[in-house]
Amino acid sequence: MVNLLVLTLKVVLLLGEYIRLNEHMSMEGCEGGKAEIRCPYKEEWRSHQKYPCKGDCSVFNKDKVIKTEAGENSASNGRYSLKDNREESVFIVTITNLTLNDAGRYWCGVDKWGQDNYIKVNLEVSEGSVFLSFLMGGIHKIALFVECCGSHAG
C-alpha cells in the first residue's frame, strides 16, 4: 500500500513538472531597469489566483515570487508586483531594479483545480552601466550623455 502511494505521488509530481502550455515568451531587460511580463490567460480563469514563479515552479509552491489572493487583482512583494487586468484577461508582472541574477526561466501561473496552467517566459538581463559625460565647449555649453545597455541618449 505504501509503495502504491509513493508511486502515485511520483506520477503526480512528474505530471506537475511536465504538463505545460506550449506557449512561451522571451524578454530582455537592462541591469538596474525593470521588466514587465504580460501573462495572458483564458477568460474563464479571471477570478483564479495568478502568480509568477522562477525556476522549476514546483508543485509545493516554493518558487512563487508573488501571488494574488482569491478575488484580488494585485499584489506586491519587494521588487515584484502583479496587476491582473481582468477585462483583457492578462496579468502583468513587474520586476524592478533588475539584477543579473534575475535572468532565467519564469512561469506565468494560473491556479486551477487539478493542474495549474503555465506559460514559459525566458528573461535575459544585460549588464548595464551608466556613463555620464560632461562636455564643455566654451563657458555655457554642457552636454549630458547617458548610455545604458548599448543605447545612447544625449
N, CA, C and O of each residue as an XYZ file, in Angstrom:
616
protein
N       0.820     -1.196      0.000
C       0.000      0.000      0.000
C       0.866      1.263      0.000
O       0.593      2.210     -0.738
N       1.903      1.267      0.828
C       2.801      2.424      0.892
C       3.506      2.617     -0.447
O       3.660      3.750     -0.904
N       3.939      1.519     -1.085
C       4.610      1.616     -2.384
C       3.687      2.200     -3.442
O       4.123      3.000     -4.269
N       2.419      1.812     -3.425
C       1.454      2.346     -4.377
C       1.256      3.840     -4.155
O       1.169      4.603     -5.118
N       1.186      4.263     -2.903
C       1.036      5.677     -2.581
C       2.252      6.474     -3.048
O       2.099      7.556     -3.615
N       3.445      5.957     -2.820
C       4.677      6.624     -3.254
C       4.717      6.706     -4.772
O       5.078      7.746     -5.323
N       4.349      5.618     -5.465
C       4.332      5.610     -6.929
C       3.326      6.623     -7.455
O       3.621      7.350     -8.404
N       2.142      6.680     -6.853
C       1.125      7.645     -7.269
C       1.625      9.068     -7.070
O       1.439      9.916     -7.944
N       2.253      9.340     -5.937
C       2.790     10.671     -5.663
C       3.853     11.049     -6.683
O       3.888     12.189     -7.145
N       4.726     10.101     -7.042
C       5.762     10.376     -8.041
C       5.152     10.697     -9.394
O       5.620     11.607    -10.079
N       4.113      9.967     -9.796
C       3.453     10.222    -11.081
C       2.823     11.606    -11.077
O       2.945     12.342    -12.056
N       2.151     11.971     -9.988
C       1.539     13.293     -9.889
C       2.603     14.380     -9.966
O       2.413     15.377    -10.662
N       3.717     14.206     -9.264
C       4.793     15.200     -9.307
C       5.385     15.308    -10.701
O       5.654     16.414    -11.169
N       5.591     14.188    -11.371
C       6.132     14.223    -12.732
C       5.172     14.919    -13.676
O       5.593     15.726    -14.504
N       3.890     14.617    -13.562
C       2.915     15.297    -14.409
C       2.918     16.792    -14.128
O       2.823     17.604    -15.048
N       3.029     17.149    -12.856
C       3.074     18.561    -12.497
C       4.259     19.279    -13.100
O       4.158     20.461    -13.428
N       5.374     18.598    -13.255
C       6.566     19.221    -13.824
C       6.517     19.292    -15.349
O       7.124     20.192    -15.930
N       5.826     18.390    -16.006
C       5.924     18.310    -17.459
C       4.675     18.733    -18.219
O       4.739     18.876    -19.441
N       3.556     18.939    -17.560
C       2.379     19.423    -18.272
C       2.433     20.944    -18.261
O       2.172     21.566    -17.231
N       2.754     21.522    -19.351
C       2.845     22.977    -19.500
C       2.173     23.364    -20.816
O       2.012     22.529    -21.706
N       1.789     24.611    -20.932
C       1.324     25.099    -22.222
C       2.498     25.152    -23.181
O       3.645     25.316    -22.764
N       2.211     25.012    -24.462
C       3.271     25.094    -25.460
C       3.690     26.535    -25.727
O       4.656     26.775    -26.452
N       2.983     27.482    -25.155
C       3.319     28.881    -25.375
C       4.555     29.258    -24.570
O       4.770     28.758    -23.466
N       5.358     30.143    -25.134
C       6.483     30.687    -24.382
C       6.837     32.060    -24.931
O       6.532     32.384    -26.079
N       7.484     32.861    -24.095
C       7.873     34.214    -24.460
C       9.311     34.440    -24.043
O       9.834     33.746    -23.171
N       9.944     35.411    -24.668
C      11.284     35.837    -24.274
C      11.247     37.328    -24.004
O      10.578     38.081    -24.712
N      11.967     37.749    -22.976
C      12.030     39.153    -22.592
C      13.479     39.531    -22.370
O      14.307     38.689    -22.021
N      13.779     40.800    -22.573
C      15.109     41.319    -22.275
C      14.970     42.517    -21.354
O      14.027     43.300    -21.473
N      15.908     42.653    -20.442
C      15.921     43.789    -19.546
C      17.336     44.265    -19.330
O      18.300     43.572    -19.655
N      17.447     45.454    -18.778
C      18.743     46.065    -18.506
C      18.979     46.048    -17.001
O      18.087     46.390    -16.225
N      20.156     45.659    -16.599
C      20.519     45.666    -15.188
C      20.214     47.043    -14.599
O      20.620     48.066    -15.151
N      19.500     47.059    -13.482
C      19.100     48.314    -12.857
C      17.762     48.831    -13.358
O      17.173     49.714    -12.736
N      17.273     48.297    -14.469
C      15.998     48.716    -15.042
C      14.848     47.871    -14.527
O      14.903     47.326    -13.424
N      13.790     47.768    -15.353
C      12.656     46.949    -14.948
C      12.183     46.103    -16.120
O      12.431     46.428    -17.281
N      11.505     45.022    -15.797
C      10.910     44.147    -16.807
C       9.425     44.037    -16.507
O       9.022     43.902    -15.352
N       8.611     44.097    -17.563
C       7.175     43.885    -17.434
C       6.810     42.666    -18.261
O       6.975     42.657    -19.481
N       6.320     41.650    -17.596
C       5.966     40.392    -18.252
C       4.449     40.321    -18.333
O       3.765     40.333    -17.309
N       3.918     40.247    -19.562
C       2.475     40.143    -19.784
C       2.098     38.673    -19.884
O       2.643     37.937    -20.707
N       1.178     38.257    -19.056
C       0.778     36.853    -18.959
C      -0.705     36.704    -19.309
O      -1.562     36.954    -18.461
N      -1.018     36.304    -20.538
C      -2.426     36.123    -20.913
C      -2.998     34.838    -20.322
O      -2.263     33.892    -20.039
N      -4.305     34.816    -20.143
C      -4.979     33.614    -19.642
C      -6.390     33.551    -20.219
O      -6.887     34.531    -20.775
N      -7.031     32.390    -20.083
C      -8.382     32.201    -20.604
C      -9.388     33.002    -19.780
O      -9.242     33.165    -18.568
N     -10.404     33.493    -20.469
C     -11.424     34.330    -19.844
C     -12.063     33.669    -18.621
O     -12.365     34.345    -17.637
N     -12.268     32.361    -18.679
C     -12.933     31.676    -17.561
C     -12.063     31.593    -16.302
O     -12.542     31.150    -15.258
N     -10.797     32.010    -16.381
C      -9.895     31.970    -15.229
C      -9.736     33.337    -14.566
O      -8.827     33.529    -13.759
N     -10.601     34.279    -14.895
C     -10.466     35.644    -14.374
C     -10.432     35.724    -12.853
O      -9.677     36.524    -12.300
N     -11.226     34.920    -12.170
C     -11.295     35.009    -10.707
C     -10.265     34.121    -10.009
O     -10.196     34.106     -8.780
N      -9.466     33.384    -10.777
C      -8.487     32.473    -10.187
C      -7.243     33.221     -9.701
O      -6.953     34.331    -10.147
N      -6.525     32.593     -8.785
C      -5.272     33.139     -8.272
C      -4.222     33.129     -9.384
O      -4.114     32.151    -10.124
N      -3.446     34.216     -9.506
C      -2.377     34.322    -10.515
C      -1.045     34.472     -9.793
O      -0.970     35.002     -8.685
N       0.009     33.989    -10.458
C       1.338     34.090     -9.857
C       2.410     33.847    -10.914
O       2.172     33.124    -11.881
N       3.592     34.447    -10.737
C       4.767     34.028    -11.494
C       5.651     33.198    -10.568
O       5.637     33.391     -9.352
N       6.397     32.302    -11.127
C       7.403     31.610    -10.327
C       8.673     31.494    -11.155
O       8.635     31.499    -12.385
N       9.775     31.391    -10.471
C      11.075     31.339    -11.131
C      11.660     29.946    -10.976
O      11.542     29.321     -9.922
N      12.293     29.468    -12.038
C      12.929     28.155    -11.971
C      11.978     27.052    -12.360
O      11.368     27.088    -13.429
N      11.853     26.066    -11.485
C      11.066     24.877    -11.807
C       9.572     25.031    -11.556
O       8.781     24.283    -12.131
N       9.167     25.966    -10.726
C       7.754     26.154    -10.397
C       7.173     24.851     -9.872
O       6.255     24.282    -10.463
N       7.709     24.398     -8.776
C       7.364     23.082     -8.243
C       5.943     23.030     -7.703
O       5.300     24.053     -7.467
N       5.489     21.825     -7.522
C       4.154     21.572     -7.006
C       3.985     22.163     -5.602
O       2.873     22.524     -5.217
N       5.056     22.262     -4.849
C       4.978     22.724     -3.467
C       5.103     24.240     -3.327
O       5.261     24.737     -2.212
N       5.037     24.985     -4.429
C       4.962     26.451     -4.436
C       6.184     27.167     -3.893
O       6.099     28.361     -3.607
N       7.302     26.504     -3.739
C       8.467     27.154     -3.154
C       9.080     28.201     -4.080
O       9.843     29.051     -3.622
N       8.762     28.156     -5.373
C       9.380     29.059     -6.334
C       8.502     30.257     -6.694
O       8.913     31.091     -7.501
N       7.308     30.362     -6.115
C       6.435     31.500     -6.408
C       7.057     32.755     -5.805
O       7.365     32.793     -4.614
N       7.240     33.783     -6.637
C       7.844     35.023     -6.140
C       6.789     35.991     -5.614
O       7.102     36.885     -4.828
N       5.539     35.815     -6.046
C       4.426     36.663     -5.623
C       3.150     35.980     -6.084
O       3.182     35.196     -7.033
N       2.017     36.263     -5.428
C       0.746     35.696     -5.884
C      -0.401     36.582     -5.437
O      -0.312     37.277     -4.425
N      -1.488     36.547     -6.212
C      -2.701     37.227     -5.790
C      -3.471     36.284     -4.883
O      -3.338     35.063     -4.979
N      -4.260     36.850     -4.019
C      -5.168     36.039     -3.210
C      -6.475     35.907     -3.982
O      -6.745     36.702     -4.883
N      -7.275     34.925     -3.643
C      -8.539     34.690     -4.348
C      -9.381     35.965     -4.354
O      -9.613     36.566     -3.305
N      -9.833     36.372     -5.529
C     -10.680     37.545     -5.672
C      -9.944     38.867     -5.770
O     -10.562     39.874     -6.114
N      -8.651     38.909     -5.481
C      -7.894     40.158     -5.566
C      -7.226     40.279     -6.926
O      -6.963     39.275     -7.588
N      -6.951     41.517     -7.343
C      -6.347     41.701     -8.662
C      -4.971     42.352     -8.624
O      -4.464     42.767     -9.666
N      -4.352     42.451     -7.443
C      -2.986     42.970     -7.382
C      -2.276     42.430     -6.144
O      -2.898     42.027     -5.161
N      -0.950     42.439     -6.235
C      -0.115     42.004     -5.116
C       1.274     42.582     -5.321
O       1.659     42.899     -6.447
N       2.025     42.719     -4.239
C       3.412     43.165     -4.360
C       4.242     42.515     -3.263
O       3.751     42.197     -2.179
N       5.526     42.330     -3.587
C       6.461     41.724     -2.644
C       7.863     42.177     -3.034
O       8.451     41.641     -3.973
N       8.396     43.156     -2.321
C       9.735     43.658     -2.631
C       9.789     44.267     -4.023
O       9.052     45.206     -4.322
N      10.654     43.739     -4.872
C      10.840     44.264     -6.232
C       9.801     43.732     -7.215
O       9.781     44.146     -8.374
N       8.940     42.825     -6.769
C       7.939     42.207     -7.637
C       6.556     42.798     -7.377
O       6.164     43.009     -6.229
N       5.827     43.059     -8.456
C       4.422     43.439     -8.320
C       3.628     42.739     -9.417
O       4.167     42.394    -10.469
N       2.350     42.536     -9.158
C       1.470     41.846    -10.091
C       0.159     42.607    -10.148
O      -0.430     42.924     -9.114
N      -0.296     42.899    -11.358
C      -1.593     43.543    -11.563
C      -2.377     42.703    -12.558
O      -1.898     42.415    -13.655
N      -3.586     42.312    -12.168
C      -4.441     41.477    -13.001
C      -5.464     42.355    -13.705
O      -6.318     42.957    -13.053
N      -5.387     42.434    -15.033
C      -6.359     43.171    -15.836
C      -7.395     42.161    -16.320
O      -7.216     41.522    -17.357
N      -8.462     42.025    -15.570
C      -9.469     41.005    -15.870
C     -10.266     41.316    -17.127
O     -10.772     40.399    -17.774
N     -10.388     42.589    -17.486
C     -11.111     42.943    -18.712
C     -10.392     42.416    -19.944
O     -11.034     42.022    -20.917
N      -9.058     42.407    -19.911
C      -8.269     41.929    -21.051
C      -7.744     40.512    -20.846
O      -7.052     39.985    -21.717
N      -8.057     39.887    -19.716
C      -7.588     38.530    -19.383
C      -6.065     38.421    -19.500
O      -5.536     37.546    -20.186
N      -5.387     39.327    -18.817
C      -3.921     39.315    -18.788
C      -3.467     39.849    -17.429
O      -4.037     40.811    -16.913
N      -2.444     39.224    -16.853
C      -1.852     39.829    -15.669
C      -0.418     40.222    -15.999
O       0.268     39.552    -16.770
N       0.015     41.321    -15.398
C       1.325     41.895    -15.693
C       2.183     41.819    -14.438
O       1.815     42.318    -13.375
N       3.332     41.182    -14.595
C       4.300     41.065    -13.511
C       5.418     42.066    -13.783
O       6.003     42.059    -14.866
N       5.716     42.914    -12.824
C       6.790     43.892    -12.963
C       7.894     43.551    -11.969
O       7.645     43.344    -10.781
N       9.113     43.498    -12.483
C      10.295     43.301    -11.641
C      11.121     44.572    -11.766
O      11.534     44.932    -12.868
N      11.368     45.255    -10.657
C      12.135     46.498    -10.698
C      13.565     46.250    -10.239
O      13.878     45.226     -9.632
N      14.427     47.220    -10.547
C      15.834     47.167    -10.147
C      16.458     45.816    -10.505
O      17.018     45.127     -9.652
N      16.349     45.455    -11.783
C      16.828     44.153    -12.261
C      18.297     43.923    -11.944
O      19.117     44.837    -12.021
N      18.611     42.694    -11.590
C      19.996     42.271    -11.401
C      20.277     41.132    -12.371
O      19.351     40.549    -12.934
N      21.541     40.818    -12.564
C      21.902     39.706    -13.443
C      21.330     38.391    -12.917
O      21.056     37.482    -13.701
N      21.149     38.278    -11.608
C      20.569     37.065    -11.013
C      19.091     36.888    -11.334
O      18.551     35.795    -11.163
N      18.427     37.949    -11.797
C      17.014     37.836    -12.171
C      16.826     37.094    -13.491
O      15.726     36.628    -13.789
N      17.878     36.983    -14.275
C      17.774     36.287    -15.562
C      17.424     34.823    -15.328
O      17.822     34.229    -14.326
N      16.685     34.258    -16.255
C      16.358     32.838    -16.158
C      14.954     32.536    -16.622
O      14.306     33.353    -17.277
N      14.491     31.343    -16.269
C      13.180     30.854    -16.686
C      12.140     31.188    -15.619
O      12.318     30.895    -14.436
N      11.063     31.801    -16.067
C       9.913     32.093    -15.219
C       8.695     31.393    -15.813
O       8.694     31.017    -16.985
N       7.671     31.224    -15.004
C       6.401     30.677    -15.456
C       5.295     31.611    -15.003
O       5.245     31.991    -13.834
N       4.398     31.988    -15.922
C       3.171     32.688    -15.565
C       2.173     31.609    -15.179
O       1.822     30.770    -16.008
N       1.716     31.617    -13.944
C       0.841     30.553    -13.470
C      -0.550     31.034    -13.109
O      -0.726     32.119    -12.556
N      -1.542     30.202    -13.434
C      -2.921     30.429    -13.022
C      -3.352     29.209    -12.224
O      -3.311     28.081    -12.715
N      -3.765     29.451    -10.988
C      -4.180     28.366    -10.104
C      -5.551     27.868    -10.536
O      -6.501     28.644    -10.632
N      -5.647     26.569    -10.795
C      -6.941     25.986    -11.122
C      -6.998     24.570    -10.595
O      -5.970     23.973    -10.276
N      -8.186     24.041    -10.506
C      -8.363     22.703     -9.962
C      -7.592     21.707    -10.812
O      -7.626     21.780    -12.041
N      -6.899     20.778    -10.170
C      -6.071     19.816    -10.902
C      -4.723     20.435    -11.204
O      -4.011     20.847    -10.287
N      -4.368     20.506    -12.447
C      -3.077     21.048    -12.875
C      -3.185     22.540    -13.164
O      -4.058     22.960    -13.922
N      -2.307     23.344    -12.568
C      -2.271     24.772    -12.872
C      -1.881     24.976    -14.329
O      -1.291     24.098    -14.959
N      -2.220     26.144    -14.852
C      -1.904     26.496    -16.231
C      -0.652     27.367    -16.241
O      -0.535     28.285    -15.430
N       0.291     27.092    -17.151
C       1.564     27.812    -17.185
C       1.907     28.303    -18.588
O       1.568     27.673    -19.589
N       2.585     29.439    -18.629
C       3.232     29.931    -19.844
C       4.686     30.196    -19.477
O       4.973     30.858    -18.480
N       5.591     29.680    -20.281
C       7.025     29.819    -20.012
C       7.523     31.181    -20.497
O       7.162     31.635    -21.583
N       8.352     31.821    -19.680
C       8.957     33.109    -20.026
C      10.451     33.020    -19.748
O      10.860     32.663    -18.643
N      11.262     33.340    -20.742
C      12.710     33.426    -20.542
C      13.083     34.896    -20.427
O      12.782     35.691    -21.318
N      13.732     35.254    -19.339
C      14.147     36.637    -19.113
C      15.660     36.724    -19.198
O      16.378     36.018    -18.491
N      16.130     37.598    -20.070
C      17.563     37.874    -20.176
C      17.814     39.269    -19.627
O      17.083     40.209    -19.939
N      18.839     39.396    -18.816
C      19.201     40.695    -18.249
C      20.611     41.027    -18.708
O      21.561     40.301    -18.416
N      20.736     42.134    -19.430
C      22.044     42.572    -19.923
C      22.738     43.415    -18.871
O      22.105     44.166    -18.128
N      24.048     43.272    -18.827
C      24.829     44.076    -17.893
C      24.656     45.533    -18.272
O      24.873     45.915    -19.422
N      24.275     46.326    -17.326
C      24.017     47.731    -17.603
C      25.009     48.614    -16.894
O      25.390     48.362    -15.751
N      25.411     49.628    -17.571
C      26.261     50.617    -16.932
C      25.837     51.977    -17.435
O      25.433     52.126    -18.588
N      25.926     52.931    -16.601
C      25.534     54.283    -16.962
C      26.782     55.149    -16.962
O      27.514     55.215    -15.975
N      27.005     55.801    -18.076
C      28.149     56.694    -18.205
C      27.627     58.117    -18.295
O      26.774     58.417    -19.130
N      28.121     58.969    -17.464
C      27.759     60.375    -17.522
C      28.986     61.152    -17.966
O      30.033     61.100    -17.321
N      28.850     61.871    -19.070
C      29.970     62.653    -19.600
C      29.539     64.105    -19.730
O      28.493     64.404    -20.305
N      30.332     64.979    -19.206
C      30.072     66.397    -19.344
C      31.078     66.970    -20.325
O      32.286     66.917    -20.093
N      30.575     67.515    -21.417
C      31.443     68.106    -22.435
C      31.281     69.615    -22.373
O      30.173     70.140    -22.477
N      32.378     70.288    -22.206
C      32.329     71.743    -22.136
C      32.992     72.333    -23.362
O      34.164     72.070    -23.630
N      32.256     73.116    -24.094
C      32.790     73.817    -25.262
C      32.531     75.295    -25.075
O      31.523     75.812    -25.557
N      33.386     75.958    -24.411
C      33.139     77.348    -24.045
C      32.598     77.382    -22.625
O      32.662     76.386    -21.904
N      32.084     78.490    -22.243
C      31.654     78.656    -20.859
C      30.239     78.121    -20.616
O      29.969     77.598    -19.535
N      29.335     78.235    -21.584
C      27.927     77.940    -21.348
C      27.411     76.657    -21.997
O      26.222     76.363    -21.870
N      28.235     75.893    -22.675
C      27.747     74.701    -23.374
C      28.090     73.447    -22.575
O      29.261     73.120    -22.387
N      27.062     72.754    -22.112
C      27.248     71.498    -21.391
C      26.311     70.466    -22.010
O      25.126     70.739    -22.204
N      26.829     69.303    -22.316
C      26.004     68.218    -22.856
C      26.108     67.020    -21.922
O      27.164     66.765    -21.344
N      25.031     66.304    -21.780
C      24.990     65.125    -20.926
C      24.670     63.914    -21.790
O      23.665     63.907    -22.501
N      25.516     62.892    -21.736
C      25.294     61.655    -22.488
C      25.115     60.512    -21.500
O      25.920     60.341    -20.584
N      24.077     59.744    -21.685
C      23.812     58.590    -20.831
C      23.769     57.348    -21.704
O      23.098     57.335    -22.736
N      24.481     56.303    -21.297
C      24.460     55.042    -22.030
C      24.038     53.932    -21.075
O      24.602     53.784    -19.990
N      23.051     53.162    -21.486
C      22.604     52.025    -20.684
C      22.283     50.872    -21.613
O      21.438     51.015    -22.497
N      22.918     49.763    -21.442
C      22.695     48.572    -22.262
C      22.858     48.858    -23.745
O      22.116     48.314    -24.562
N      23.794     49.683    -24.096
C      24.120     49.898    -25.500
C      23.321     50.973    -26.203
O      23.567     51.229    -27.382
N      22.367     51.620    -25.528
C      21.626     52.692    -26.189
C      22.265     54.026    -25.829
O      22.910     54.163    -24.790
N      22.075     54.998    -26.699
C      22.687     56.312    -26.485
C      21.600     57.369    -26.395
O      20.602     57.313    -27.113
N      21.801     58.319    -25.519
C      20.924     59.483    -25.424
C      21.805     60.689    -25.166
O      22.851     60.566    -24.529
N      21.408     61.823    -25.639
C      22.228     62.992    -25.399
C      21.440     64.224    -25.164
O      22.014     65.291    -24.946
